[in-house]
Amino acid sequence: MLIIIGTKEKTVKTGDFEESCPFCSGKLYIYERKLFFSLFFIPLFPVKHIESFIFCPDCNYKKQLK
């Protein structure tokens, strides 16, 4: 029997940001990048938090949150 395990990086939208984009005045969203443990290429649970950032889909503005 062959078991395939590994990790996969995934970006997840976690919510809306209160302020608007400083460049285009569009809506900003909060995203988190996490590393997930995967079994048969299916992400099961988060292993590590990589970063949190805000992103504007209109002008592709991105700023890392601390």
N, C-alpha and C positions, 0 to 999 in steps of 0.2 A: 504494500500500500504506500502510495506517495503522498506526503503531506507537504504543502507549500505554505511557508510562513515568511513574513517579512514586515517591512514598515512602508507607509505611504504618507506623503505630505498632503494635507488638505487645507484649503482656505474656506472658512465658514463666515457668513454674514451674521453678526450677533445683534445688530440694532441700528437705530438712527442716531446721528450726531445732532446736538442742539443747534449748532451754528451752521451758516451756509458757507459755500466754497468761497475763498478769498479772491479767486480769479474769475469765475463765471457766475457766481451767486447761485449755483445749483445746490441740490441736496447732497449732504455728506452721509456716508454710512460707515459703521464700525465693522471691521473684519478682524479675524484672528487666524493665524496660521498655526496649525498643530501637526504633530507627527503621530500617526495612528499605527497600532499594531494590526497587521492584517493576516487573515487566514484564507487561503485560496483566493487571493486578490480582493477580498472583502474587508474594508476597514472595520474593526470591531470596537476598540476603545483607545482614547488618547494616551500617549506615552509621554509626550513632551510638548510644552507650549513654546513656540518659536518666536512669534511676535504678534503685536496688536497694532493696527493702523487704521487711519481714516482714509476714505477713498471717494472721489467724485467720478461717477461713471460718464458724466458729460464731457469733461476736459481731461480726464485721467490724472487728476491731481492726487498725490499720495503723500501722507505724512505719518511717520511712525509715532505711536503713542508710547509713553514711558510708564 
